[in-house]
Structure formats: C-alpha cells, structure tokens
Amino acid sequence: MNPFKIGIISDCLNLPFRESMEKCARLGADGVQIYAVSGDMSPENLSHADIVERRNIIEGCGLTVSALCGDLGGHGFTRANENPDKVERSKRIVDLALELGTNIITTHIGVVPADNTTREYDALHSACDELAEYAHSCGAFFAIETGPEPAERLRRFLDSLISKGVGVNLDPANLVMVTGDDPVKAVTTLSDYIVHTHAKDGKMLKQTDPKIIYDFFAEGGIGDLRMGDYFLETPLGEGSVNFDAYLAALKSIGYKGFLTIERECGADPAKDIAKAVDFLKNK
C-alpha cells in the first residue's frame, strides 16, 4: 500500500480559489500546496474572516493544506540588505500557514555558496537561522527546496544551523534538471530534514553552473540565455527521475508525508496533473 498522501500545487491550475480547491478534490488529491506571497493569498491581504473562509472551503472539499509556498523570489536570502523585510514577511507566512492548518512553509533560499566564508553565505545563514528559530517556536518547519546546490552541500548547511525549525522540501526534478544530482541518493543524504516533497519530473539538456540558472530567474532574464536549452520539465514518468527508486527511498526512511504535484508548464497543466495523480496512485 502506498504510504504517501498526494497533493497538488493548486496555483498550477490557474483557477479562482474555490474552483481550484474543487478541481483538486475531483482529481483525487488529499491536499493542496498554496502560494502565499502575493495577491489574494498573501498575509497582508487577508483578514481573519478571509482566512476562516478559505480554510472552510479547503476542508469542505475534503482537503488539507500540505504546505504554503513562501518563496519571495529574487536571490533568496543571500543579500543582507534585503533580508530584514524578507524575514519579516516570511514570519507572517508562517503565521498564516498555522491558521490554515499546516506547519510547513517551503521556499527557495538562494544558492548556498560552496565557500562558507563569503558575505552571501553569512547573510543566508543568519536569515535561515532566524526563520528556523521562529518556525520552531511556533511548532513549524521552514522547508528549503532542493535544486540550487547538491544535496551534500545543502546537508552541511542545514547541519550548521542552530535551530531545529528547518526542514527540506525535496524536489527531485530540480536536482536532475539543474544540479545534475541523484534524487535517490539525496533522500538518504537529507533524510533527517525531509518534511515535504514535490512530485515533478524533468531532464537536463545541457550542464551549466546552477547559479547561472537561478540568477536568471532572480533577475528576470540574463542576456540571450534560453532556459529551454538547459532543461525540460516533463509530465511524471517522462523525465529522468527514477520514481520507482525514488519512492522506494522515501519509504525506506519512513517518510509518510505528501507527494505534491507541481506542473509549471505544458499546454494543458490540468491534464498533466490528472495523469500525475494516476501515476502516483499506481506506484
């Protein structure tokens, strides 16, 4: 029996809130991950009554919130001058997550530098320690998404943090598409920290420094760099992620949380998400 719960990033459906929840339920999901960084779902735009209404909609559809996505974009937390505002906004997303019934907040933090003596590393370390401590004080986890660096480097960074309120959102596709790392091995490397996962697949087309890729997204495009030359996100089972081995590795470490489907592109994301639900349920 499959021990995992299946989630869907509801924003991938591009529907109004209630309709997206209803659609996720019809597709057979157990839960949803929701972006909470802008628009109607950002903490600053939600009253207490709004939050209660949204939670009632979610629960009325028979769903739970697997996690909130608190990715504030840019260069993550690697720029010290930007961090006071980003840290405070991230804390408010932690508060919102708890009100919506989840204690997991996922985000990209920026690329963890290989050199731990740089200013970028210090800024990143300080911000993550503060956020992890705040999350821990609330019984929550600030979950860092994999991809910008190899799992071994991320593990060293996590081990260096003081607080236990830090976790990992393991995205296997990011590892194969950008870093060239093995998601199966990453499960073992990061086993003590995994609190949430993404079900996503893809292929690396051309190897490059992951920092170049993430700087491209942070800065809204760099010169004539074309992402399609470097990687391709695919429907589940059509990329380079060995899902049989990957899911077996998650089972071996006792993970029983969410496999949350993320489909960021494609002509018909809803169709691909429906296929992904079936794909996972048959594993």
Secondary structure, 3 states (H helix, E strand, C coil): CCCCEEEEEHHHHCCCHHHHHHHHHHCCCCEEEEECCCHHHCHHHCCHHHHHHHHHHHHHCCCEEEEEECCCCCCCCCCHHHHHHHHHHHHHHHHHHHHCCCCEEEECCCCCCCCCCCHHHHHHHHHHHHHHHHHHHCCCEEEEECCCCCHHHHHHHHHHCCCCCEEEEECHHHHHHHHCCCHHHHHHHCCCCEEEEEECEEEECCCCCHHHHHHHHHCCCCCCCCHHHCEEEECCCCCCCCHHHHHHHHHHCCCCCEEEECCCCCCCHHHHHHHHHHHHHCC
